[in-house]
């Protein structure tokens, strides 16, 4: 969900800056269009785990 005038990356950076681990899901189409740039732009975060899945996963 994007806030008006903010990119999803800036929302993630501002909400997860103090998190010990941030899990970020991505779709393979992002890689086709953005390449490695899909994983860049998260400079405010600590540890990041990027996850790709064909279906939604529940993390408990």
Short mmCIF file of the C-alpha atoms (twelve columns), coordinates in Angstrom:
data_MODEL
# 
_entry.id   MODEL 
# 
loop_
_atom_site.group_PDB 
_atom_site.id 
_atom_site.type_symbol 
_atom_site.label_atom_id 
_atom_site.label_alt_id 
_atom_site.label_comp_id 
_atom_site.label_asym_id 
_atom_site.label_seq_id 
_atom_site.Cartn_x 
_atom_site.Cartn_y 
_atom_site.Cartn_z 
_atom_site.pdbx_PDB_model_num 
ATOM 1  C CA . UNK A 1  0.000  0.000   0.000   1 
ATOM 2  C CA . UNK A 2  1.527  3.277   -1.075  1 
ATOM 3  C CA . UNK A 3  0.891  6.522   0.724   1 
ATOM 4  C CA . UNK A 4  0.155  9.418   -1.558  1 
ATOM 5  C CA . UNK A 5  3.378  10.956  -2.848  1 
ATOM 6  C CA . UNK A 6  5.643  8.317   -1.247  1 
ATOM 7  C CA . UNK A 7  7.296  5.346   -2.892  1 
ATOM 8  C CA . UNK A 8  6.985  1.926   -1.319  1 
ATOM 9  C CA . UNK A 9  10.748 1.950   -0.677  1 
ATOM 10 C CA . UNK A 10 10.566 5.201   1.313   1 
ATOM 11 C CA . UNK A 11 7.639  3.804   3.338   1 
ATOM 12 C CA . UNK A 12 9.581  0.625   4.123   1 
ATOM 13 C CA . UNK A 13 12.704 2.640   5.011   1 
ATOM 14 C CA . UNK A 14 10.823 4.933   7.402   1 
ATOM 15 C CA . UNK A 15 8.772  2.187   9.085   1 
ATOM 16 C CA . UNK A 16 11.543 -0.400  9.392   1 
ATOM 17 C CA . UNK A 17 14.636 1.711   10.118  1 
ATOM 18 C CA . UNK A 18 14.913 0.364   13.688  1 
ATOM 19 C CA . UNK A 19 14.018 -3.251  12.890  1 
ATOM 20 C CA . UNK A 20 16.537 -5.994  13.505  1 
ATOM 21 C CA . UNK A 21 15.415 -7.783  10.346  1 
ATOM 22 C CA . UNK A 22 13.202 -6.578  7.518   1 
ATOM 23 C CA . UNK A 23 11.632 -9.170  5.216   1 
ATOM 24 C CA . UNK A 24 10.771 -7.745  1.807   1 
ATOM 25 C CA . UNK A 25 8.801  -9.712  -0.754  1 
ATOM 26 C CA . UNK A 26 9.342  -9.170  -4.450  1 
ATOM 27 C CA . UNK A 27 7.857  -10.447 -7.676  1 
ATOM 28 C CA . UNK A 28 10.052 -11.803 -10.441 1 
ATOM 29 C CA . UNK A 29 8.584  -9.238  -12.851 1 
ATOM 30 C CA . UNK A 30 10.364 -6.587  -10.773 1 
ATOM 31 C CA . UNK A 31 13.657 -8.223  -11.659 1 
ATOM 32 C CA . UNK A 32 12.800 -8.250  -15.341 1 
ATOM 33 C CA . UNK A 33 11.982 -4.530  -15.338 1 
ATOM 34 C CA . UNK A 34 14.382 -3.175  -12.700 1 
ATOM 35 C CA . UNK A 35 17.210 -5.697  -12.568 1 
ATOM 36 C CA . UNK A 36 19.484 -5.265  -9.565  1 
ATOM 37 C CA . UNK A 37 17.848 -1.892  -8.841  1 
ATOM 38 C CA . UNK A 38 14.915 -3.830  -7.371  1 
ATOM 39 C CA . UNK A 39 17.150 -4.590  -4.373  1 
ATOM 40 C CA . UNK A 40 18.678 -1.124  -4.014  1 
ATOM 41 C CA . UNK A 41 17.332 1.927   -2.211  1 
ATOM 42 C CA . UNK A 42 17.018 0.436   1.265   1 
ATOM 43 C CA . UNK A 43 19.975 2.299   2.769   1 
ATOM 44 C CA . UNK A 44 18.162 3.128   6.022   1 
ATOM 45 C CA . UNK A 45 17.692 -0.532  6.955   1 
ATOM 46 C CA . UNK A 46 19.883 -3.015  8.772   1 
ATOM 47 C CA . UNK A 47 19.521 -6.678  7.854   1 
ATOM 48 C CA . UNK A 48 17.209 -7.428  4.936   1 
ATOM 49 C CA . UNK A 49 15.847 -10.749 3.701   1 
ATOM 50 C CA . UNK A 50 14.379 -10.625 0.204   1 
ATOM 51 C CA . UNK A 51 11.789 -13.335 -0.424  1 
ATOM 52 C CA . UNK A 52 10.278 -14.501 -3.706  1 
ATOM 53 C CA . UNK A 53 7.399  -16.947 -3.787  1 
ATOM 54 C CA . UNK A 54 4.787  -17.927 -6.329  1 
ATOM 55 C CA . UNK A 55 2.111  -17.892 -3.612  1 
ATOM 56 C CA . UNK A 56 1.589  -15.872 -0.442  1 
ATOM 57 C CA . UNK A 57 3.330  -17.239 2.657   1 
ATOM 58 C CA . UNK A 58 2.156  -16.899 6.235   1 
ATOM 59 C CA . UNK A 59 4.971  -16.121 8.655   1 
ATOM 60 C CA . UNK A 60 4.075  -16.938 12.234  1 
# 
